[in-house]
């Protein structure tokens, strides 16, 4: 008599499992089709996979750029009472999202994404999420979701008493052992750079931070399908990083010499190999600190809008040729040339005429001279500074 009662829930579990598996397969197919379309830049396919409007068509290029190279993992999927599929996904191994799909003959998969859910963390600090659902303008909703998650600050600390913690969003997670902290930090660093698709505002790397961080970075950059986009690079190991950055994104480069010596020394920076790179010719602003540039290489710096470099020895013909080439550049604004020895400095003054001092800097240096390129150019816009 009790057999049907026991059998019915058993059959219900089997049916439920089959439905959920079928939903997972459908969503995974949709994700695969989507990622392939992003990779191959097939805008028409992307617009068919989503329920889009005219505004979405305007945003599809930016949408593809944001999602290029990002992995998407389907965590769960199930049919709802209306026959649609509701699924939870994880983007770039960290960003939770909700996706709702309905049947559509216009889609190449037979299913169309009709709703997207952007995450909002629950205040209890646990890994539970509430989602703000979006029905219209789906592509822009997805873009905003990635932007909101773009600024992430991870702090790895060793506190008093040897306690090691990882601090994220003001919540400290206790770790044990310094080696574990470094291992986790490097793994997180590698994961972030491997899947980074948006442009980094600043990338700062110093060889003194950790022995193998630059080797890890070089390996990750070499493995990427596309070059890393960075606006400002600050480093003392430029040739290990610069060749792997996107030439059209880098605006500013700040280089500095080694500072791990007990006595500060100024090394010579050989730029022949550096100047051969395509990205070198596209950078707008350059600063080089704690190392000398050979005066014979000065003409390799005339294409920058703003530039600041050190030379140990400079001659009159070097500076006059530099000035002539700089003033031919349509983007030139400012050039600071720091020198240690200028044997014919008086001849330079005689040739150039009276100098124009920069008030805020005149008290900081023994000699500080500014020369306008031509008389009809504003001194604040186009100047050459000589600093001893």
Secondary structure, DSSP 8 states (H G I E B T S, - for coil): --HHHHHHHHHHHHHHHHHHHHHHHHHHHHHHHHHHHHHTT-HHHHHHHB---HHHHHHHHHHHHHHTT--EEEEEEEE-TTS-EEEEEEETTTEEEEEEEEE-TTSTTSEEEEEEEEEEE-TTSSS-EEEEEE-S-HHHHHHHHHHHTS---EEEEE-TTS-EEEEETTEEEEE-SHHHHHHHHHHHHHHHHHH--S-EEEEEE-TTT-TTHHHHHHHHHHH-SS-B-EEEEEES-HHHHGGGB-TTT--EEEEE----SSS---EEE--HHHHTSTGGGT--EEEEESEEE-GGGGGGGTT-SEEEEEEEE--HHHHHHHHHHHTT-TT--EEEEEEEE-TTHHHHHHHH-S-B--GGGTTTSS-EEEEESSTTS-TTTSEEEEE-
